[in-house]
Amino acid sequence: MNWLMAQPPDVLRALPSVDEMLAHPQLAAWRAEHPSFPWTGLVRAAIDTVRTEVRTQPGHGDRASLTERAVAQVRASLDRLQTGGLRPVLNGTGVVLHTNLGRAPLGDAAASAAHAALVGYSSLEVDLETGERSRRSDVLEELLCRATGAEAAMVVNNNAAAVYLAVNTLSPPGRVIVSRGELVEIGGSFRLPEILRHAADAVVEVGTTNRTYAADYEREARAGDILLKVHKSNYEIEGFAHEATIAELVAVARAKSAISAFDLGSGALFDFAGHALGHDPVAAAVVASGVDLVTMSGDKLLGGVQAGLILGTKNVVDRLKQNPLRRAVRIDKVAVAALQAVLRAYLFGAPEYEIPAIAMLCADPVRLRDRAQYVAERLAQRVPSRAVRDAEDEAAVGGGSLSGAALPSAAVAITCRDAREAVQLARALRLRAVPVFVRVRGDEIRVNMTTIFPSQDDDLVAALAEVLTTRA
Ligand SMILES: *Cc1c(COP(=O)(O)O)cnc(C)c1O
C-alpha cells in the first residue's frame, strides 16, 4: 500500500467515514428518495476518489470540506447512473454514418416494426401455416436475395461476425489469401488481420501495400482456399497503385477450385450513381460478378440496424449455416423486424424518403441552405450579440463508406471570440441534457444541416440559443 506511506496521515484522518457520509443530510434525502439503491458501495467509491484526488495536495482541507467533496462525487456518480450512457443527441457534424453516434438512424416504419417485436410476442420462429417451428430469418433472407440477386443469404449479429463465421467455416482445410493492401483497421480496435488469424487455419498475405495483381493470388491459391477481397473502407491508396478486381479474383478462384469472397463493409443497396457521390458498386453488382460470398453491415450504407449480411451461392451459405458457431453470432429478433422493414422499403417503397441515411445522402443542398438560413436567422434574433450566419459546407458519408466523398451541404456558422471559446462552446453543447455535436473550425463553430433532421430545426435553435446566452 504505497499511498499509505506517500501521504501525510492527517489526510486519512480528515476523510469522512462511510457512516458519516450516510448520515449527511444530503445523502439522507437521496436515500429516502431511492431506498433500495445500494448506497454503501457508491459512498465508499466517492471517498476513495476524494482520497486519490487530495493525496498529493498539501492543503487538502478539513473534514467538512472533504465531506462536501465526497458528497459532490456521489452526486456525479448518481447523475451518471441515472441519465448518463446512451441517450439521444443532435448530430451537427455532417457525418451521416457516424460510428460514435450510432451509425445509421432508423426510419419510422422499421422503428415501429422493431418496437412491436420488442414489446409483444412475434412469429419469430413459427410457421403460421403448420404451427411448427421455423427459422427466424427465412423471410429476411429471401428479401435479401430479391434485393441483391444473391442465390442464398444469411444474417448474423454484425459484419465482423459475418467475416469471422465465413472464414472459420471455409478455412479448414483451406487458407485465407488476402492482399497486403487490404488488411484494414476499421476503428474501435477492429483489425481485420487479427480476426482472420483467429478464424482461419492460416492467413497468406500476397502482393504489396500499394500493388496487388490477380497473378499474386493465382500463385498462392490452392483448392479450398478463400481468396478474400476487402473493401478499403476508410482509406485510399493513390499514386503507384493497383488492386485485383473482384472479377479477376472470381476467375482465379474458379480456375483453382478456391472460394472467392468480398468483405464489402459498408455495402449499398441504393444506387448513388445519379447523386453527388458514388464510385462504389451496389451490392447487386458485386453479387453479379459471380463471387461466392459477400459480407456487409446492416447499419452502414444499408441504413438499417447492427447486423452482418451474408450473400452468396447456396452451396457456400449452406456450409456457413451448419457451423455450430452460428448460434453464438445469431441475429436478435429486434434486428430481424427492423431489417425486414428496411429491405421492404428498398423493394417496394422509396428508400430515398423512407431510409433516413439515404435521404440525408441524397439531400438537396439548396434545401439544406434554406434550413441553415432559417436556424441562423432565429438564432441571431435570440442572441443578437453573436455573429451567426448560414454558410456553404460539406458533409461526409462516414462509416467507412465511399471514403473521401464530400457531399455538398450547408451549415450554421457561429463566430466565437477565439479558438479556445469555440472549443468551450462545443463542450457546453455536448454536456446538455440533449447533447449537440458540432464541428470546430478555428474560432468558428459549424453545425452541419445534413445530419440534423428537419423536425429538429427548432430544437437546434433552442439548444444553441441556450448555450450561447449563458456564455455570452
Ligand atoms: C465496418 C466494416 C466491418 C465491420 O462491420 P461491423 O458491422 O461494424 O461489425 C468489417 N469489414 C469492413 C471492410 C468494414 O468496413
Ligand as a Chemical Component Dictionary entry (heavy atoms), coordinates in Angstrom:
data_LIG
# 
_chem_comp.id                   LIG 
_chem_comp.type                 NON-POLYMER 
_chem_comp.pdbx_formal_charge   0 
_chem_comp.three_letter_code    LIG 
# 
loop_
_chem_comp_atom.comp_id 
_chem_comp_atom.atom_id 
_chem_comp_atom.alt_atom_id 
_chem_comp_atom.type_symbol 
_chem_comp_atom.charge 
_chem_comp_atom.model_Cartn_x 
_chem_comp_atom.model_Cartn_y 
_chem_comp_atom.model_Cartn_z 
_chem_comp_atom.pdbx_ordinal 
LIG C1 C1 C 0 -17.293 -1.783 -40.989 1  
LIG C2 C2 C 0 -16.550 -2.903 -41.560 2  
LIG C3 C3 C 0 -16.503 -4.136 -40.890 3  
LIG C4 C4 C 0 -17.142 -4.331 -39.545 4  
LIG O1 O1 O 0 -18.541 -4.302 -39.640 5  
LIG P1 P1 P 0 -19.427 -4.267 -38.288 6  
LIG O2 O2 O 0 -20.834 -4.350 -38.785 7  
LIG O3 O3 O 0 -19.097 -3.000 -37.607 8  
LIG O4 O4 O 0 -19.044 -5.447 -37.471 9  
LIG C5 C5 C 0 -15.808 -5.162 -41.477 10 
LIG N1 N1 N 0 -15.187 -5.008 -42.663 11 
LIG C6 C6 C 0 -15.215 -3.842 -43.344 12 
LIG C7 C7 C 0 -14.477 -3.734 -44.643 13 
LIG C8 C8 C 0 -15.900 -2.748 -42.814 14 
LIG O5 O5 O 0 -15.924 -1.581 -43.473 15 
# 
loop_
_chem_comp_bond.comp_id 
_chem_comp_bond.atom_id_1 
_chem_comp_bond.atom_id_2 
_chem_comp_bond.value_order 
_chem_comp_bond.pdbx_ordinal 
LIG C1 C2 SING 1  
LIG C2 C3 SING 2  
LIG C2 C8 DOUB 3  
LIG C3 C4 SING 4  
LIG C3 C5 DOUB 5  
LIG C4 O1 SING 6  
LIG O1 P1 SING 7  
LIG P1 O2 DOUB 8  
LIG P1 O3 SING 9  
LIG P1 O4 SING 10 
LIG C5 N1 SING 11 
LIG N1 C6 DOUB 12 
LIG C6 C7 SING 13 
LIG C6 C8 SING 14 
LIG C8 O5 SING 15 
# 
